[in-house]
Amino acid sequence: MRAVIYARYSSERQTEQSIEGQVRVCEDYAKKNGYEIIHTYIDRAMTGRNDQRDDFQLMLRDSQKRNFEIVLVYAFDRFARNREDSAINKAILRRNGVKLVSATQKISDNPEGILLESLLEGLAEYYSVELAQKVKRGMKESAMKGHFLGGRIPYGYDVVDKCYVINQEEAEVIDKIYELYLSMKSIKSVSDWLNSNHITNKVGGKFKHHQVHNILTRPLYIGTINAVGMTLENKIPAIVDKEDFKKVQKIINNHTKINTKGDFLLTGKIFCGSCGEKMTGSSGTGRSKTYYYYVCKKDKLKINKDLVENIVLEKIREFLNNADKSNVLASNIDAYIEDNKSQSAEDYILEKIKKIDKELENITAAVLNGIINETIKTRNTSLLEEKANLEAELKDIRLNPLYATNGKEIAQFLASLAASEESREKALLIKSILHKVIILGKKVIVILNTSSNGNNTDTREIMEISLDDRQGFVPAPLGATKAKLVKPI
């Protein structure tokens, strides 16, 4: 099979050796699994928290040409540390006939494999947020001084000696954007006007709607820095008048439906049993409150958001609190890890370290025999650096969940998520263990990413809940498609 390698590192503190190590492990994995590497995509000092990375985007575009079937990464967090970006971009690859494979975290398509992959993505996002908190402490002093904190330089500004300096040409465009929006009250109209007049963004491309929205809503343009948990006013030169900024926010807020109940946790996982299509989040306003639903527009079916989310969480908790089922889950995960964890990366690194140790022993013997020169000194230093990098890579591999945990610990971790009322924990729990939800007539069918038996086969745990006694369910009206399961579970 033809494959490409994607590698990145996200900090200046990581070195070129980090990229070389990722590529080396991927190449060894490819060789052992019969993949033909036709290209390597590399993003240096780029975060995985978003997908705006040059080589990453090039790799997605190239996948449309269908010249390769595999994207090989060192670990899944090299692909993305954001669940939404990861899901969207993996879907793009799938549509183009391309599969994402990790050289150190082997995941298959059976229930436990899907559960573990989802959990790895969620944990990577947790790690990314935790890392961001640590970075914030080091950025606080720079923010207090009004210094540029890194990333892309905002449209309207240049950076000189770490300080924001107004780019006059771009500032005039920003003034025009505010003027147009206050008269047109439409972001699309503003971006269309900019593009029709051949006004380009910071990198010379067309203005997209979200870029115009960012300019219209970012307090940076009135001189305010929102960073590291602080709001710091008058820290940088302002481009936009504060009164104009307030007027724009009022218009935008009036145009935006705000979901005060939080995210729709089942997005992408809830289906109409009649037509098989995904149901989408929607809202409606009553006399004094806003109501939230999942709806199927085709069959005119809707169900209260809180009702169905609570049913799903209730059944997941019921499953995880059942000792027998939890033990089966732990056993299945253990069997899966044993069958699927990749040893090639660890073996390769251990083999390299062993060879380096042998060469270092030879150098030591030569020095003891009085043979010492600049070439030997340089080689000794190089070998020690290479060994340190390999040991760091080995530590990373052994710290990932497929090495550091077992089935019982993962089941306990899922149970701890189930006990939490925090929306973030609920989202990670649903992302990990829920396969799909089907609304079929007056039933909710909950299907989990875990086998219903101890054989680690693709026979998922399925639970059915009647909606007869539940408030908030609005059945399809007369004339709608008769409820029937049109797609297999």
Secondary structure, DSSP 8 states (H G I E B T S, - for coil): -EEEEEEE---TTS-HHHHHHHHHHHHHHHHHHT-EEEEEEEESS--SSSS--HHHHHHHHHHTTT--SEEEESSHHHH-SSHHHHHHHHHHHHHTT-EEEESSS---SSHHHHHHHHHHHHHHHHHHHHHHHHHHHHHHHHHHTTB--SSS--TTEEEETTEEEE-HHHHHHHHHHHHHHHHH--HHHHHHHHHHTT---TTSS---HHHHHHHHH-GGGGT-EEETTEEETTSS---S-HHHHHHHHHHHHHHS---TT---TTTTTEEETTT--B-EEEEEE-SS-EEEEEEETTTTEEEEHHHHHHHHHHHHHHHHH-HHHHHHHHHHHHHHHHHH---HHHHHHHHHHHHHHHHHHHHHHHHHTT---HHHHHHHHHHHHHHHHHHHHHHHHHHSHHHH--HHHHHHHHHHHHT---HHHHHHHHHHHEEEEEEETTEEEEEEEEESSTT--S-EEEEEEE-TT-TTEE---TTS------S--
